[in-house]
Amino acid sequence: MSDISGFNNLNNLNEPYRSAEPDCFYDIIIIGAGPAGLTAAVYAGRAEKRVLIIEKNSVGGQITYSPRVENYPAIDSVSGVDLAQRMLSQATSYGADIRYDAVTSVDASGRIKTVYTAGGKTLRARALIIAVGVKHRTLGVDGEEGLIGNGISFCAVCDGAFYRGKTVAVVGGGNSALQEALLLSESVKKLYVIQNLENFTGEKSLRARLTKKDNVECFMGSVVSALHSDKGLLSAITVKSGGAERLLDVDGLFVAVGLEPENGIFESAASLDGMGYFKSGEDCLTESAGVFVAGDCRAKKVRQVTTACADGTAAAVAACEYTDSEFF
């Protein structure tokens, strides 16, 4: 039992654990406070597990970039920030604790899992749920961060309806960008598609459908070199093609240049695929006993708030079954 040395009163691990350091041991530690992690906390809390959520940034993850969420069941419209706060409030009402800190490494090799944080904390639990999400790759243009949610978006499914009858641009040329552009083209007045290469890299069928649209204008071999705003909202972009620049008035800009998982520090606990996502199916299991993954950080086709919540449910149920098993 070297993996849990230093802890007392471990004679009966079927009983709720309370150590001499009560803030350091939990039944389940959830890393990430996006929709997947918060849903997992609700389910685990309702199962009367001692739960800690660790979040390095802000609660809600990617949904906080959306000024209005209109595809969450039973809620007609809510801001992403408000939805995240409601989820957090529900999770804490069932007893979950939250710590704002960055996880630097985990040790999942023993029965008791250990989490180390940038704040110098060593936290232990019977089970881990990793729900760290992904981050969208950005353009790296001055002023971009301040305009996210104020004209810059990453999801046409989430935010496209707000730009009906308006002028928008999409940056990117892969399948995701072309799918975003096709969806937007059905409702916007004018759509600019900006690709830094001389050709789109997405599927031929998507390219063919997009280029037939009368309201679509494509800029190939081009980049967005500047962003312009009016009263805190995006109002125009500068597109640079070779040595020439053109100012385009736009109401919105959809950035679709890829996603970036940040799973590397957890690779010892859960294996990754070639794109850096966790190799896990809808059961949210990993090859490490007591380690589960949930949300956008795992390999999956659809990344939406509802699918993240589904993952959080599956991971929490599995983690609770694990902590209730004869293994303990």
N, C-alpha and C positions, 0 to 999 in steps of 0.2 A: 504493500500500500504506500510505496514511496511517493506516488503522484499526489497524495493528499497529506503528506507529512506536515506537521505544524498545526493541524486542525484537531480540535478536541470533540468529544461526545459524538463519535462516529459509530457507536455500537449498533445503531439501528438506522440505516440509511433510507428506510421506508418512511421514517418520520420526517416532517419538515425540518430542514437543517437550520440551526442557529449557532453560529460560532462566536468566539470571543470577539471577533471583528464583524458584527452583523451587517455592516455596509459592504462587505467584500465577498459574500457568498450568496448565490442565488440558485434557484431551480433552473431558470433559463435566462441567459443573456442574449439580447437581441441587438445586433449591430446594424444600426441604420433606422432612422425615424421617418421614412417615407410611408406611403400607403401600405406596402407589404409589411414592414416592421410594426407599424401601429396596429394593423389588423391582427397580426400575430400576438401582440401584447394584449389586445382585448380578449382573444380566445384563451390565451394562457392565464390571464388574470381571472377570467370567469371559471377556470378550472382550479382556482385557488393555488396557483403556483406563485412563487416569489420571483418577480420579473424585474430585470433591469434593461432599459433601453439606453444604448450609447449612440450619440449623434455628434458628428464633428462640425457640422455647419448649422443649418436651420431645419426645423421640423417641416416635413412635407416633401422634401426632395424636389423633383422636377415640376410637380403640380403648382408650386409656389410661383412659377413663372407665368402661369395662366391667369389673366384677370378675371375670367369667367369660365367655370366648368359647367357644361350643360349636358354631359353624357354620363352622369353618375345617377343611378336609379333612385327614383323618388324625390330627387332634388332638381327642380327646374333650372335653377341657376345659382351658382355660388362662386365666390372667388377661390382660387387655389389656396391662398393663405388661410381663409376662413375654414375651408374644408379640412385642412391640415390641423388647425387648432381644435376643431370639433373632434377629430379622431384622437388627438392627444388627450383632450379632456375626458373622452370616454375611456381611453386606456388607463389613465391615472385614477379614474373613478373605481376601477377594478383592482387598484393597488399597485400598478406598475410604477417603478421609479424611473427617472430619466437623468442621465448624466451627459453634459455637453463636454466632450473630450474626443480626441482622435485616437483610434486604435492603431498601435504601431506593429503589433504581432500577436499571434495566438499560438497556444500549445494545446492541441487536441489529441495528443497521443495517449493520454490516460483516461481513466474513468471520469476524473474531474478535469474540466476544461479550464484553461487559464488564459486570461486576456490582459495584455499589457497596453497601457495608454501613454500618450505624450505627456499627460499631466502627472506621470509617475505612479499611477495606481496599478495595483495587481488585483484583478477581479477574478473570481472563480465561480463556476456553475456546473451543474450536472449536464446541461445541454446548451448548445449554441445555435442560434438562427442568424445566418448572415444575410442581410437584406440591404446591401450598400448601394443598390441601384447603379446607374450609369450617369455620365455627364455628357452633354452634347458638345461636340467640337464647335468652336466658335471661329470667327473670321480673323480675330486679332486686330480689328480696326479701332482706332481711338473712339471712345464714347460708347462702344458696343454694350458693355455691361450695364450701363445706366438706362439703356433703351430696351433691355430684355423685359418683356411684359408691357412695354410702352410703345409698341409698334414692331418690335422684333419678337418672333415666335419660332418654335421648333416643331410645331405639330398642327398640320392643316385639319386633321380630324377634330382636334380640340378647339381650335381658334378660327378656323376658316369661315365659319358662319358670320363672324363679326365684320368681315370685309366684303360682304355681298354688295355688288354694284360699285365696288371701289377699285383702285389700282394697287396691285401688289407685285412683289418680285420674289422669286425663289432662287436661292444660290445652291448649286450642286448639279451633278449630271448622272448620278447613279440611279439604281432602281427606286430607292426611297425618294429621292428628289423628283424624279419623273412622276411617281405616283402622287406625291404632294401636289405637283403642278397640275396634273390631270384633274384632281379633285377640285382644286381652286378654280380652274378654268371654267367649270360648270356654273359658277356663280359670280365671279368678279367681272368688272368691265374690261380691264386690261391686265395682262399678266406678262411680266418680263422674266425670262429664265436665263440665269447667268452661270456659265460654266467656264472654269479656268483652262480646260483642255480644248483642243480643236474639234473634238467629237464627244458626244454623250457616251458614257460607259454603261448605261442601263440597257435593258433588253430591247431588241429591235422593235418588237410590237408596241412597246410603250413609246419609243421614239416616234414611230409612225403615227400613232394616235395623237401625240402632242403637236407635232408639226402641221397637222391638218387643221388645227384650231385657228379660227380667224382672229381671236382676241389675244393670241400668244405671239410674242416677239422674243427671239433667242439671241443671246450675245455669247458667241463662242470665243475661246481664247481670251476671256475677260475676267476681271476681278472687281469686287467692290473696294474702292480705294478710300472712300470717305462716307461718313454718315452725317446727315443734317437733321436738326430737330427744331421744333417750334413749340414753346411752352411745355417742354419736357416730353413731347411726343415726336416720333419719327415723322419727318416730312418729305425727305428726299434722300437719294443716294447718288454718289458719283461712281460711274462705271469706267474702268480704265481698260482700253484695248490697245496693246502696244504702246505707242506714245500718245495716243488720243484719249481724251476723256469726255464723258457725256453726263450731264446732270439729268436724273430721272426723278420726277415728282412721284412719290409713292405714299400710300397710306399704311402699308405693312410690308415687312420683309421676313420671309420664311427661310431659315438657315437649315439646310439639309446636307451637311458635309460629313456626316457620320457620328457615331456614338463611341464613347470611350469607357469601357469598364475599368474599374479600379480594384481589381480582385487579386492583384499580384501578391500582396502580403498574406493572403489566405491560402495560397497554393499548397502549403503543406497539409492543410486540413481538408481541402476539396479541390479536385483536379479541374483544370481549365481546358477549353477547346482551343483551336488555333486562333480564334479571334479574342481570346482572353475571357470568355464567359464560362461560368461554372457548368460542367457537364452534369446536368440533372434534368429529369423529366418533370411532369406535373405532380409527381409525388413529393418533389422537393428533397429527396434523399441524396446523400453523398456516400462515398465509400468509407467515410469515417463514422463510426458509431457515435451517435449523439450530436452530430453536426448536420444541420439542415440549411438549405438556401432558399431564398424567396425573392420574387420580383424581377425587375429588369436586369439584374446582375446574372441571372441564369440564362442558358441558351433557350431561346423561344422565338416564336414567329411574331406574336402580337404583344406589343408593350403599351398598355393602357392602364389607367388607374384601376379599372375593374379587374383586369387580369392580375395586377399586383396584389389586390385585396384577396383574390382567390388563392394565390400562392401563399399569402400570409396565413390564411385559414388552414391550408394543407400542411404547411410547415409547423404551425402551432399544435395542431392535432397530433401530428407525428411526434413532436418533441414531448408532448404531455404523455403520450403512450410510452415513449422511451423512458421517461423519468419515473413512470409508474410500474415499469416492468420488473421482472424478477432479477434483472441485471443489477438493480439496486437493492 
